């Protein structure tokens, strides 16, 4: 019999045979046409094949009644319907959106439902189920419970009741009856037509009537956080705002749960997964979030929403060692500039020495020691009157040169003295990090994004052993350069830390070390929530709310060195203390030289006096 219907489909259906000779109105009044009418009304909105599955005990051969149903629905819908009776190879099949299940009894239906996977069926699709033998109406409640357990909501179950066909369905999100799965009559087949056929598959997620959805979360600042207020746990954060806004639009309440294995994100496997992703895989939560980015393993075993937030996975780098106020005295010029100035002054000194020692006939006045003359020309001081001749022209050029250099130095010095106490280090590329010999600190769940990156050596990756460790503690250690490397984290985590604790220890970003990191809500593979959630997430992006919430958790003033007061500010002691230290050192040195000169003078006078006395005695 089954071979006959397969041949019927392959020969007649492609040719669009409309069962000539049998009027459509007469056909719809036949007892076996009740499923054909349902398909014609509801199974044409989406261009997708209709998957028909038959199960009678341990066999897939149809009973005579089921065979008539298959013939009727394929014949009278052949002008538009494409039917699939068996699954194609995994690489060629399309998951079924429209399904028709023909089962002999409750056990046969359970066997059909247990065979369903996310690779073969869309659990949020439309399902029409006919159970041929279901005499006990109490079993109908178990049928609805079974459908709810496998997350099938858009479904009607047709059974025979006192000689007529009745369609039953259920609604788990009815007002004041949340989670109560009980069958209700969707329609009756009377006089060849269904009653209330238009309302068989309503949008049950349009209004959830304040029913609770279980949401898996982990605390990751600033995406999902919690605080205690009046002995109540308050959840807040960027992704919490998104979820609660969707909850207010779809009218559902949120019940937050956290992983029980003391692991945050967890690692996904075909089975025995851990953490938050393990909860979702085992259907312990309706959806989950908390810095869950898109990845291959999560795509394989979970279902993802549209990106709720676009950010970067980037390297947080430690600040370089801050310059002391004494070191800042040498910052206005680079080493090569200082070398050029030193060579130029040495040349001037040599010329001055030559003029003093070997050109005395040219000079009419007495010049002091060349080094003292050079000091006077550079730093200013008392000196004799100068006459204008060729030598004076050279000295005037010397003075102008020193004036220009001193002016440039003073301009650069003022900027350096007011600069930030600690600046970002030169670790803006992965190559620079590798050249510096630093480690890449990251959580185990982050490792999946870098294990195949040839630029990040595996030997340099240092995994944080406890993924419950606070981001703030890690970033603070990084600001003190205690991690021995960089920290791989989402951009928003670094920005939120800098906003709250930047004054205690600021960290910076490696500008060219990140990649696009899309965050999104994740669901079990059998969820019906993805469609309405995606629609609301796109609306939130369009209204700019996601951008507004993002800015609430950022503050770039520690990165940009923006000043709270735009007016010029007075220099602080820690900015100019180096100059005073240098001045004090030179004064102390001058005092020592002066003391030495006094001692030398006294020794010379005493020696001279003794020599004079000896000469007088000899005379």
C-alpha positions, 0 to 999 in steps of 0.5 A: 500500500505504501509503495502505491502512494509513493508512486502516486505522488511521483506520477500524479502530483507533479502533473497537477492532477486535480481529481477531475470528475469529483467536485471540490465541494463534494470532496470536502464533505467526505469523511477523509477530507478534514485534514485536506481542508486544514492544509489548504487554509493554513499551510500555504503562507510559507513556501515550505514542503509539508512533511507527513509522518506515519507511525502505527506501533512499530511500523510506518505503513498507513492504515486504510483510513490513514491511506485515504487521508494521505490520498485526499490531502495530496490530490486536492492540494496538488496545485500548490503543495509539495509533500515529503514522506521521509527524511533526506540525508542530513546535508540535503534536508530542510527542517520541516515547518509544516508537519502532519503526523498520523498516529494509531494511538498515544504510544505511536504518537510519543514514538513520533515525537521522540524521533524529532530533532532540531535538524529535521523539524522547526519546533515553532512550525505548524503541526496537525496531528491525527490520532486514530484510536484515542478512546480515553479522553484523559489521555488527551491531557497527556498528549498536550503535556507531551507536546508542551514538554517538546516545545510544540505549541502551534498544534491541533490534535484531531480525534474522533469523538462520538462519530464526529471529528474534533480538533483540540489544542492548548495554550500554556500562556493564558491569563491566570492559567500560566503553565497549565496545559489542558486541552480545549476544543479548537473546532469541530468537523460538521457538515463537511467543514470545520468550525472556527478554522481561521483561529486554529493557529493564533500567535500565542506569544503575542501576549504572555499574560504575565506568565513567567519565563525562566532566564539563565544569567551569569554576572558579567559587568556591565551586561548583567549585574545584581545588587541587594535592595531591601533584601531583594535581588535587583538585576540590572545591566545592558542585556538585562535592560534589553530583556526586560524591555522585551518582557514589557512588550510581550507581557511576560515576567522573568524568573532569573536562575544561575548555573548550579555548577559554579561555572559561568559561561561553560563549555558546550559538548554534544552532552554533559555541557557545563555552565550557562550554555549547558543549562540552555542545552538541557532546556533548563531555561527558556533563554539566557544571556550574559556576554554570550557571543556568537561562536561555532559551538554555540551555533551548533548546539544552541539557537541564537537571536539577532545581535542584541549588541555589537562590540569588540573582543579586544586586548586590555593592556597595562599602562606604561611606567609613569614618568617622574617629574625629573624625567619629564625635564628631558621629554620636550626633545627626543634623544637625537634632538638632544644630541644635535643640540649638544653637538651644536653647543660643543661647536660654539664652545670650541669656536668661543675657546678659539676666539679667546685663546688665539685671537686676543688681538681682535678682542679689545676687552677682557673676556672671562673664562670661555665656559663662564662666557658660554654659561652667560650666553645660555642662561644669562648673567652679568658680563662686560660691555660688548662692541659690535664687530665680527666676533660680536656678530658670532656671539649674537648668532649664538644668543639667538640660537640659544633663545630659539632653543630655550623657547621651544624647550619651554613650550614643550616643557609646559605640555609635558608637565601637564600631561597625564601621570600614566599613559597607554603603552605601545601595545596596539598590535598583536605583533607588539604584544608578542615582541614584548614577550607578554602573556594573553590572559583569558577565560576558558570560554574565550579560548575558542576565539583564539585557539585557531589564530596563528598570530596568538601563540598557544604557549603564550595563552594563560587561562584564568582558572576560576571563571567566577573571578571578578573582572574588577580584580583582574583589571586592577591587577593589570593596571599594576602590571601583575598579570604579566601580560594583557587581558582579553575581554569585551570592550564594554567590560574594560570601559565599565571598569575604567568608568568606576575604578579608573582613578584607582588603576586605569587600563588601556586598549590595544587599538588594533588587537580586537575583532567584532564580537556580537552579543545575543540572546541564546535559546535551546534549539527547540525554542519558539521565542526566537522569532518575536525576540528578533523582531523586538531586538531590531526595533530597539536598535532602530529606536537607538535605545541600545546605543543609549544604554551602552553609553550609560556604562562608559566614560572615556575621560581617563583614556582621552585625558579630557580635563574637567575644567577646560580653562588653563590650570595651575601646575601642581607640585608633582608636576614641577617638583623635578625642576626644584629637585634639579635646582636644589641639587645644583645649588648644593653643588654650587655650595660645595664648590664655594666651600671648596674655594674658601678652603682652597683660598685659606690654604693658599693664604696660609701657605703664602704667609708661611713662605713670606715668613720663611723668606723674612727669616732667611733675609 
